[in-house]
């Protein structure tokens, strides 16, 4: 489990085809990332991957063909948000996340929101996910826990404060960019229970 509080921005430096999937080498920027061991789970741009090897500041992950099919940004070099798996003793600063990407959205707007440096980010979600997105609810965008401010059809908007922009890859977004989305776990189960009740 994860919380959507990004701990570092790493960089995919090498992507090597591996069967139907790929092997990713990610430079974390630190010689030894504290608390990381082979076999640990790390959210990479919101996608839960398992550490396969550690060499200095570089972590290696294997991504399956299915993982690559349902995500964006893991098939080429570039910056990625990184978060270590939640420990039971950790503070829950964001919201509970599984690291299982539900779909890929498209950025429709990335524009200043106020004079303090915040940005309004508007995203079009896949139609199948729209019913799970609610105003004041939570959503993960490229692994970042955010609060939904507006919803209209398949579109939603969030506010990015200066700290979020400085500490994550979201500052590099622009209209047309694609982002990994994970819907709120609570919304998923409420919808499932509602469907089960209506079919009873």
C-alpha positions in Angstrom: 0.0 0.0 0.0 1.0 3.6 -0.6 -0.2 7.1 0.4 0.6 9.2 -2.7 3.1 11.3 -0.8 6.1 11.3 -3.2 9.4 10.8 -1.5 11.8 11.4 -4.4 11.8 12.1 -8.1 14.0 9.5 -9.8 14.8 9.1 -13.5 14.4 6.1 -15.7 17.8 6.0 -17.4 17.6 2.7 -19.3 14.7 0.6 -20.6 15.6 -2.8 -21.8 13.1 -5.1 -23.6 12.7 -8.3 -21.5 10.4 -10.9 -23.0 7.0 -9.2 -23.5 7.8 -6.6 -20.9 10.8 -4.4 -20.0 13.5 -4.0 -17.4 13.7 -0.4 -16.0 16.9 1.0 -14.5 16.0 4.1 -12.3 18.5 6.5 -10.9 17.2 7.6 -7.5 19.8 10.3 -7.1 21.1 9.0 -3.8 23.9 6.4 -3.3 21.7 4.2 -1.0 18.0 4.9 -0.7 17.3 4.3 3.1 15.1 1.3 3.8 15.1 -0.2 0.3 15.9 -3.8 -0.3 15.6 -6.3 -3.1 12.0 -7.6 -3.2 10.5 -4.3 -1.8 7.6 -2.6 -3.5 8.0 0.9 -4.8 5.5 3.1 -6.6 7.0 4.3 -9.8 4.8 7.1 -11.4 2.0 5.5 -9.3 2.6 1.9 -10.5 3.6 -0.7 -7.9 6.9 -2.4 -9.0 9.2 -4.8 -7.2 12.9 -4.0 -6.7 14.9 -6.6 -8.6 18.4 -5.3 -8.1 20.2 -2.4 -6.4 23.5 -1.0 -7.7 24.5 2.2 -6.0 21.9 4.8 -6.7 20.2 2.7 -9.3 17.2 0.5 -8.7 16.1 -2.1 -11.3 12.5 -3.2 -11.9 10.8 -5.7 -14.2 7.5 -4.5 -15.7 5.2 -7.0 -17.4 3.6 -6.5 -20.7 0.2 -5.9 -18.9 1.8 -3.3 -16.7 3.2 -1.4 -19.7 -0.2 -1.7 -21.5 -2.2 0.0 -18.8 0.3 2.7 -17.8 2.1 5.6 -19.3 5.7 6.8 -18.9 7.5 3.5 -18.1 8.7 2.7 -21.6 11.2 5.5 -22.1 13.8 7.5 -20.1 12.4 10.3 -18.1 11.6 11.6 -14.6 9.3 9.5 -12.4 7.7 10.0 -8.9 8.9 7.4 -6.4 7.3 6.3 -3.1 8.3 3.4 -0.8 5.5 1.1 0.4 3.6 2.2 3.5 4.7 0.8 6.9 2.1 0.3 9.6 3.9 2.9 11.8 3.8 5.6 9.1 1.6 8.6 9.0 -1.1 8.5 6.4 -0.5 11.9 4.8 -2.3 11.3 1.5 -4.9 8.5 1.0 -4.6 4.8 0.8 -3.5 3.6 -2.7 -2.6 0.1 -4.1 -0.2 1.2 -6.8 -2.5 -0.5 -9.4 -3.1 2.1 -12.2 -6.7 2.1 -13.2 -6.3 4.1 -16.4 -4.5 6.8 -18.3 -5.9 10.3 -18.4 -5.1 13.2 -20.7 -4.2 16.7 -19.4 -6.7 19.3 -20.8 -5.4 22.4 -18.9 -2.3 23.3 -16.9 -2.6 27.0 -16.0 -1.8 29.4 -13.1 -4.6 29.3 -10.4 -3.6 32.2 -8.3 -0.8 34.7 -7.5 0.8 32.4 -5.0 2.1 29.9 -7.6 -0.6 27.3 -7.5 -1.7 25.6 -10.8 -5.1 24.4 -11.9 -4.7 20.9 -13.5 -7.7 19.6 -15.5 -7.7 16.0 -16.8 -10.0 14.0 -19.0 -10.3 10.5 -17.4 -11.3 7.3 -19.3 -15.1 7.1 -19.4 -15.1 3.9 -17.4 -13.5 5.7 -14.4 -15.6 8.9 -14.4 -18.2 7.6 -12.1 -15.6 6.9 -9.4 -14.4 10.5 -9.4 -16.2 12.9 -7.0 -15.6 16.5 -5.9 -13.7 16.6 -2.6 -12.7 13.0 -3.1 -9.2 11.7 -3.6 -7.4 10.6 -6.8 -3.8 9.7 -7.6 -2.1 11.3 -10.6 1.2 9.8 -11.5 1.4 8.5 -8.0 0.6 11.9 -6.3 -2.4 12.0 -3.9 -4.6 14.9 -4.8 -8.1 16.3 -3.9 -10.6 16.7 -6.6 -12.0 20.2 -6.8 -14.3 20.0 -9.8 -16.0 17.3 -11.8 -17.8 17.5 -15.1 -18.5 14.4 -17.1 -15.2 12.6 -17.6 -13.3 15.7 -16.8 -12.0 16.7 -13.3 -9.7 19.4 -12.0 -7.3 19.6 -9.0 -5.2 22.3 -7.5 -1.4 21.9 -7.4 0.2 23.9 -4.6 3.8 25.2 -5.0 5.2 22.4 -2.8 3.6 19.7 -4.9 5.0 21.3 -8.0 8.5 21.5 -6.6 8.5 17.9 -5.1 7.0 15.9 -8.0 7.1 15.5 -11.8 3.7 17.2 -12.2 5.4 20.6 -12.8 6.4 19.3 -16.3 2.8 18.6 -17.4 1.2 20.4 -20.3 -2.0 20.0 -22.3 -2.0 16.7 -24.2 0.3 15.0 -21.7 -0.9 11.6 -20.5 -0.9 10.6 -16.8 -1.5 7.5 -14.7 -4.7 7.5 -12.7 -5.7 5.5 -9.6 -9.2 6.1 -8.3 -10.0 6.2 -4.6 -10.4 2.8 -3.0 -13.4 3.9 -1.0 -15.2 5.1 -4.2 -14.5 1.8 -5.8 -16.0 -0.3 -3.0 -18.9 2.0 -2.5 -19.8 1.7 -6.2 -19.4 -2.1 -6.0 -21.7 -2.3 -3.0 -24.2 0.0 -4.7 -24.3 -2.3 -7.8 -24.6 -5.4 -5.7 -27.6 -3.8 -3.8 -29.4 -2.8 -6.9 -29.1 -6.3 -8.4 -30.4 -8.0 -5.2 
